[in-house]
Amino acid sequence: MNHPAPNSIQARDIAHFIHSQTNLARHEAEGPVVITRGKGIYVYDDSGREFMDAAAGLWCASLGFANERLAKVACEQIRTLGYYHTYRHHSNEAGIDLAEALIRIAPVPMSKVVFQCTGSEANDTAIKLAWYYHAAIGRPGKHKIIGRKMGYHGSTCASISASGKPDMHADFGLPFAPFRHTEFPHYYGMHEEGESEEDFATRMASALENLILAEGPDTVAAFIAEPVMGAGGAILPPATYFAKVQAVLQKYEVLFIADEVICGFGRTGRMWGSETFELRPDMISCAKALSAAIQPISALMVNEKIYQAMLAESRKLGSFAHGTTYAAHPVAAAVAMETLRIYAEMDLVARVGRLGPKLQSALARFKDHALVGDVAGIGMIAGIEIVADKATRRHFDPALKLPAMLSRNLKKHGLILRVIGDRIALSPPLIIEEDEIAELARRLGKALDDTAAELARTA
Ligand SMILES: Cc1ncc(COP(=O)(O)O)c(C=O)c1O
């Protein structure tokens, strides 16, 4: 790639703009891809080039990349009440509507909603509330939070501490002291020879129990998990995993935080990943598709047990001393509320029920591809694992820089997907049509073929 021309939009970006999860040195040399508009599941860069974004941006643009109806709702809300805070007993109608709607559709009985702007903040709030809950019931010693290796819960100090991503801890002085990580439950990648999925799940649950015992059950506050792990590579829980894990959590009175930031709102074929995998969490965080990603908003639902503890603390301390300026921002809440109406009108769950299997069968055909070791997914989420040797599940030598090669070839064929190490994660917008699924598979096939040819040339 050539260095961007002086005064180009790319040069101006390089001069002033720091990008997330980006190699800053490479960015200085190459500059950004500037996306200027979106239509349906496609986005267009500043040269007019079209890309099918089958990652829905960052697993979030459930209704695609532009939406007239949500634009009208946002404009109307800005005209009526463009902002007000929710501190010290103040409220707004959009926030009230949204809280009520979320509690109504929650996968298990939930009591109240705390709003924030991002998934990271929702998980931060959940972690704070796990501490607050145990303090309220007279067990302040229960303060450790257990996440999972390769789990991802956000970038703020606590949410990234709960995440099991060493590359995102390095040189930030993280994770914070009370955070621990149990095993990565990736059956395809981690199972032993002859080990069934159920036996693997038993081993994963035992590892969690052993960790709780080693730390001391009286010191463990909560466990946080995504129903399907996103940034870990679109990893499905192995059969019986959550039933076994939840039995362990109950045994040691450890709270369960379900991170539904990716899985919430139809992604797995039910409204919530918690329904698909029979989770019974105490707190549920959601964001992203909550507003179809058109406005930044997240929500943390808490059950009655947590709420009662918050109420008691509030009586004792004088206030629930937590909050952010934009919590339940009326414009974001109005857009989220309209998004939920759109989901109901399009019968979102039925739609994913119909088209999800078509996506999965289009992808299953890649199991025969020379590079593909595994294809696994559910609803509108899937992961494809690239291996050098199918029999041993051996990965390619990192020196070959497979992720960069794959990303380049996907882009060459006008397809945006998330490449995570040796896995390709797919999470298309939930409005994807059947012919677009076929086109996605066609582009993906070409990118895989080109990658196989490139690898053969370098071998
Ligand atoms: C499962 C999960 N939780 C939390 C987050 C963090 O959300 P945000 O980027 O909105 O802070 C993400 C982001 O991708 C996520 O995938």
PDBQT file of the ligand as one rigid body, heavy atoms in Angstrom, charges set to zero:
ROOT
HETATM    1  C1  LIG A 501     -19.033  -9.988  24.524  1.00  0.00    +0.000 C 
HETATM    2  C2  LIG A 501     -18.643  -8.545  24.578  1.00  0.00    +0.000 A 
HETATM    3  N1  LIG A 501     -18.781  -7.887  25.719  1.00  0.00    +0.000 NA
HETATM    4  C3  LIG A 501     -18.462  -6.585  25.826  1.00  0.00    +0.000 A 
HETATM    5  C4  LIG A 501     -17.950  -5.900  24.748  1.00  0.00    +0.000 A 
HETATM    6  C5  LIG A 501     -17.574  -4.463  24.892  1.00  0.00    +0.000 C 
HETATM    7  O1  LIG A 501     -18.532  -3.654  24.301  1.00  0.00    +0.000 OA
HETATM    8  P1  LIG A 501     -18.134  -2.167  23.888  1.00  0.00    +0.000 P 
HETATM    9  O2  LIG A 501     -17.125  -2.254  22.797  1.00  0.00    +0.000 OA
HETATM   10  O3  LIG A 501     -19.443  -1.567  23.455  1.00  0.00    +0.000 OA
HETATM   11  O4  LIG A 501     -17.612  -1.501  25.095  1.00  0.00    +0.000 OA
HETATM   12  C6  LIG A 501     -17.781  -6.555  23.533  1.00  0.00    +0.000 A 
HETATM   13  C7  LIG A 501     -17.244  -5.856  22.361  1.00  0.00    +0.000 C 
HETATM   14  O5  LIG A 501     -17.037  -6.410  21.304  1.00  0.00    +0.000 OA
HETATM   15  C8  LIG A 501     -18.122  -7.920  23.451  1.00  0.00    +0.000 A 
HETATM   16  O6  LIG A 501     -17.924  -8.599  22.333  1.00  0.00    +0.000 OA
ENDROOT
TORSDOF 0
